[in-house]
Amino acid sequence: MAVRSEDVSLSRTSRYELEGRTTSFACIVTRDDMGEDSKYHIIWSLGTSEISNSTSDLLHVTLHRNMSGAVLVCQVFSPSFNFKKATWTLDVMYPPNGVTLDVNSTHSCESDSMCSADVTVGRYYRFTCNASGSNPASNITWLINTKGRWGTTQREIPADRSRCRQAETDTDWDTSSHINLQILLEDRHGSVACRVMFLDASTVFREIVMTLQVVEPVEEPRNRPKVPLPENPELAKWVMVACIPTAAIITACVIGMVIARKLKHQSAPRQPRPQADATPPSSPKEGESHVSEDEGLYQELPVIHDQQTERSSPDQNTPLYHTTIN
């Protein structure tokens, strides 16, 4: 920025103040009473250091980035006036010290050499371009290159988001830009280009091209039922939270029912086994069976041939038998 006094002005004659380039400045005396033969000399200083002392009103100096913010001063001494000066604050411009292009924050490229990415048709990918350490901030442009039957076509697409921020300790600017791109079949043998512009919109500083290795998605069997999954990660998380406890409760209920049924079966009282009557049959003879009538239905009981024990009776001629069921 130039500051002029009433009689002296300081201006830059070069278009830019570029790092490493020679930049020219002019210190001009504007007094009307100064003739062509008027003698004066100019002292040039940068900050507190004197860099030139001559009669020339032009200064050629090579700039560096650490000169940004320094004040250039031209002091004019003449017999017509005692002392006049003008100042100029330097703002040295320099390109970014690094440019990167990455996809989904996993694969990054710093140059075109071996820069490629495997992508699948139908999916979305985020491409991010970063240009760091420049003054002023860089401009980033996105280009899509597609190879077709009639050759390669190139189209420019706007960024989904771009931001610039300046470091607190120096004049460096960091620029970041990204796009969300859905891969189509027409992108086969195509590429994505990140073009970094410096100084103005017509000066290309660096361009990184990422080749797309496009593959088609694997198709699932047609007879296999497809379960729709929520696309929102937060929704998927809540679905899992709701379904897992429900499934656990159902499983616990089924196990509890099975255990309860087993316990009920084990605790049920057993039916008593039929005991044989100790009184010997009165009329049937040995070898015959008992026949009973129950509502018109006849049931034949098996003849008991288990252990028989002879007991004495008052009538010695009539034996008594006692039947024991094992």
Secondary structure, DSSP 8 states (H G I E B T S, - for coil): -EE--SSEEEEE-SS--BTTSEEEEEEEE--TT--TT---EEEEEETTEEEEEES-SEEEEE--GGGTT-EEEEEEE-SSSS-EEEEEE---BB--SEEEEEETTTEEESSSTT-EEEEETT-EEEEEEEEEEEBS--EEEEEEEEEETTEEEEEEE--SEEEEEE-SSSS-EEEEEEEEEE--GGGTT-EEEEEEE-SSTT-EEEEEEEEEEEE------TTS------SSHHHHHHHHHHHHHHHHHHHHHHHHHHHHHHHHHHHS---------SS--SS--TT---EEEETTEEEE-----SEEEEE--SSTTS-EEEEE--
